[in-house]
């Protein structure tokens, strides 16, 4: 028989092993996608590659009904499980962000929101991440206000090159937005409005087309018949921009020659239109936002808190969208390819796997720049964050 001393030593060793395992389990993340569109499918696919490199368990749940109530129900089903995830990641959607964060808090599940700004109602009640809910770990979002402004300025510049009017005359522009309850649409509109009716742009009208290509086509036809001299069409999404191009063609004009059109999202069909010269520009790269979230969660789970490392010491982070134009289209298309995602080892951006990064300045924009540089590099090139 084993002596009491031996048994005590074995017990202590077992306790140490159990504590080590408990202290550093493989994190399990559930991502709630707001719909199953091409953009969100691409977002999920990119997240899967990042999760594989970082050895994270990732489960993606799509809201096929595409409604705020069904989105909340999706969260409820996950949070009511016996085995709940360590982290719940979801888009900050109007009208349901506050209840979803509250439900997760009550269930003891840490959350990370992303892609759109925190709705004003939720921010008025809950503030920012970690201010009232300790398990609301963070929020990361593209700067949609800045993106709306940049898109308008790019279009105005290109329209002036096409227009035969006096160089100083402002560009006559119409605009297509998404839905009234979309914070992304609101912020992009705000960016447009910052430069509208100024020296560069005269905004004739902004209308909502429900993110729909068909609605955008129908409403653009009406606006083109209503206003003369339109030389630019601003769109809050690539899908609606493609609808505007359809409408221009039906009026006997040519997009890219008579009228310039720009959108957002880096949709594959839009990038093809950029190559054909029909679409002037598409702002994007936010499909990588979910991968950025996983990187931050991975390091947070291992003891490296992104909030304390960021320049602002905030858990709410922003990054900028980038334009895809004929001059950089090859590079953007390399970034978009799943084979590029598989080639890159995303551990190169983790402070856990690269302790030398710990003393360096951190920003969401910097990490997204690093992602793009690695993804756009030629196969076999070294990966440097």
PEMOZI-V36137 format. One record per backbone hydrogen bond with DSSP energy under -1.0 kcal/mol. CO is the residue of the C=O (numbers start at 1). NH is the residue of the N-H. E is the energy in kcal/mol with one decimal. If there is no record, write none. Layout:
co->{CO | CO}
nh->{NH | NH}
e->{E | E}
//
This chain:
co->{3 | 4 | 5 | 6 | 7 | 8 | 9 | 10 | 11 | 12 | 13 | 14 | 15 | 16 | 17 | 18 | 19 | 20 | 27 | 28 | 28 | 29 | 30 | 31 | 33 | 37 | 38 | 39 | 40 | 41 | 42 | 43 | 44 | 45 | 46 | 47 | 48 | 49 | 50 | 51 | 57 | 59 | 61 | 62 | 67 | 68 | 69 | 70 | 71 | 72 | 73 | 74 | 75 | 76 | 78 | 86 | 87 | 88 | 89 | 90 | 91 | 93 | 93 | 96 | 97 | 98 | 99 | 100 | 101 | 102 | 103 | 104 | 110 | 111 | 112 | 113 | 114 | 114 | 119 | 120 | 121 | 122 | 123 | 128 | 133 | 133 | 135 | 135 | 138 | 139 | 140 | 141 | 142 | 143 | 144 | 145 | 146 | 147 | 148 | 149 | 150 | 151 | 152 | 153 | 154 | 155 | 156 | 158 | 159 | 166 | 171 | 172 | 172 | 173 | 174 | 175 | 176 | 177 | 178 | 179 | 182 | 183 | 184 | 185 | 186 | 187 | 188 | 189 | 190 | 192 | 192 | 200 | 201 | 202 | 205 | 207 | 209 | 212 | 213 | 214 | 215 | 216 | 217 | 218 | 219 | 220 | 221 | 222 | 223 | 231 | 232 | 233 | 234 | 237 | 238 | 239 | 240 | 241 | 242 | 243 | 244 | 245 | 246 | 247 | 248 | 249 | 254 | 254 | 254 | 259 | 260 | 261 | 262 | 263 | 264 | 267 | 268 | 269 | 270 | 271 | 272 | 273 | 273 | 281 | 282 | 283 | 284 | 285 | 286 | 288 | 289 | 290 | 291 | 292 | 293 | 294 | 295 | 296 | 297 | 298 | 299 | 300 | 305 | 306 | 310 | 315 | 317 | 319 | 322 | 324 | 325 | 328 | 329 | 330 | 331 | 332 | 337 | 337 | 338 | 339 | 340 | 345 | 346 | 347 | 350 | 354 | 355 | 357 | 362 | 363 | 364 | 365 | 366 | 367 | 368 | 369 | 370 | 371 | 372 | 378}
nh->{7 | 8 | 9 | 10 | 11 | 12 | 13 | 14 | 15 | 16 | 17 | 18 | 19 | 20 | 21 | 22 | 23 | 24 | 57 | 86 | 87 | 59 | 89 | 61 | 63 | 41 | 42 | 43 | 44 | 45 | 46 | 47 | 48 | 49 | 50 | 51 | 52 | 53 | 54 | 56 | 29 | 31 | 33 | 64 | 71 | 72 | 73 | 74 | 75 | 76 | 77 | 78 | 79 | 80 | 81 | 110 | 30 | 112 | 32 | 114 | 93 | 96 | 97 | 100 | 101 | 102 | 103 | 104 | 105 | 106 | 107 | 109 | 88 | 137 | 90 | 140 | 92 | 116 | 123 | 124 | 125 | 126 | 127 | 131 | 130 | 136 | 111 | 137 | 113 | 317 | 115 | 319 | 144 | 147 | 148 | 149 | 150 | 151 | 152 | 153 | 154 | 155 | 156 | 157 | 158 | 159 | 160 | 162 | 163 | 169 | 202 | 231 | 232 | 204 | 234 | 207 | 236 | 209 | 210 | 182 | 186 | 187 | 188 | 189 | 190 | 191 | 192 | 193 | 194 | 195 | 196 | 171 | 198 | 173 | 175 | 177 | 212 | 216 | 217 | 218 | 219 | 220 | 221 | 222 | 223 | 224 | 225 | 226 | 227 | 260 | 174 | 262 | 176 | 241 | 242 | 243 | 244 | 245 | 246 | 247 | 248 | 249 | 250 | 251 | 253 | 252 | 257 | 258 | 259 | 256 | 233 | 280 | 235 | 283 | 238 | 271 | 272 | 273 | 274 | 275 | 276 | 278 | 279 | 263 | 324 | 265 | 322 | 288 | 289 | 292 | 293 | 294 | 295 | 296 | 297 | 298 | 299 | 300 | 301 | 302 | 304 | 303 | 309 | 310 | 313 | 139 | 141 | 143 | 284 | 282 | 328 | 332 | 333 | 334 | 335 | 336 | 340 | 341 | 342 | 343 | 344 | 348 | 349 | 350 | 354 | 357 | 358 | 360 | 311 | 367 | 368 | 369 | 370 | 371 | 372 | 373 | 374 | 375 | 376 | 381}
e->{-2.5 | -2.4 | -2.2 | -2.6 | -2.4 | -2.3 | -2.4 | -2.5 | -2.4 | -2.3 | -2.4 | -2.7 | -2.7 | -2.3 | -2.4 | -2.8 | -2.3 | -1.0 | -2.7 | -1.7 | -1.9 | -2.5 | -3.0 | -2.8 | -2.0 | -2.4 | -2.3 | -2.3 | -2.4 | -2.3 | -2.3 | -2.1 | -2.1 | -1.4 | -2.0 | -3.0 | -2.0 | -1.8 | -2.0 | -2.5 | -3.6 | -3.1 | -2.5 | -1.2 | -2.2 | -1.9 | -2.2 | -1.9 | -1.7 | -2.5 | -2.2 | -1.6 | -2.6 | -1.5 | -1.2 | -1.5 | -2.4 | -2.1 | -2.8 | -1.4 | -1.5 | -1.2 | -1.4 | -2.2 | -2.5 | -2.3 | -2.6 | -2.1 | -2.1 | -2.4 | -1.7 | -2.6 | -2.5 | -2.1 | -1.6 | -1.5 | -1.3 | -1.1 | -2.6 | -2.4 | -1.3 | -3.4 | -1.4 | -2.1 | -1.1 | -1.4 | -2.8 | -1.3 | -2.1 | -3.2 | -1.6 | -1.5 | -1.7 | -2.0 | -2.3 | -1.8 | -2.7 | -2.6 | -1.6 | -2.3 | -2.6 | -2.3 | -2.4 | -2.1 | -2.2 | -2.8 | -1.8 | -1.0 | -2.6 | -2.0 | -3.3 | -2.3 | -1.2 | -3.2 | -2.5 | -2.3 | -2.4 | -2.8 | -2.3 | -1.3 | -2.2 | -2.4 | -2.4 | -2.7 | -2.1 | -1.9 | -2.0 | -2.9 | -1.3 | -1.4 | -1.1 | -3.5 | -1.3 | -2.3 | -2.3 | -3.0 | -2.3 | -2.1 | -2.2 | -2.4 | -2.8 | -2.2 | -1.9 | -1.4 | -2.3 | -2.8 | -1.4 | -1.5 | -2.5 | -2.4 | -1.8 | -1.9 | -2.7 | -1.6 | -2.4 | -1.4 | -2.1 | -2.0 | -1.9 | -2.0 | -2.4 | -2.2 | -1.7 | -1.1 | -1.8 | -1.5 | -1.5 | -3.1 | -1.2 | -3.6 | -2.5 | -2.6 | -1.4 | -2.1 | -2.2 | -2.4 | -2.0 | -1.5 | -2.2 | -2.1 | -1.7 | -2.1 | -1.3 | -2.2 | -2.6 | -3.8 | -2.6 | -1.8 | -1.6 | -2.0 | -2.1 | -2.0 | -2.1 | -2.3 | -2.7 | -2.8 | -2.1 | -2.3 | -2.9 | -1.3 | -3.6 | -1.5 | -1.1 | -1.4 | -1.0 | -2.4 | -1.8 | -2.7 | -2.5 | -1.5 | -1.3 | -2.2 | -2.6 | -1.6 | -1.8 | -1.5 | -1.1 | -1.5 | -2.2 | -1.5 | -1.8 | -1.9 | -1.5 | -1.4 | -1.1 | -2.5 | -1.5 | -1.6 | -1.2 | -1.9 | -2.3 | -2.3 | -2.1 | -2.6 | -2.4 | -2.5 | -2.3 | -2.6 | -2.4 | -2.3}
//
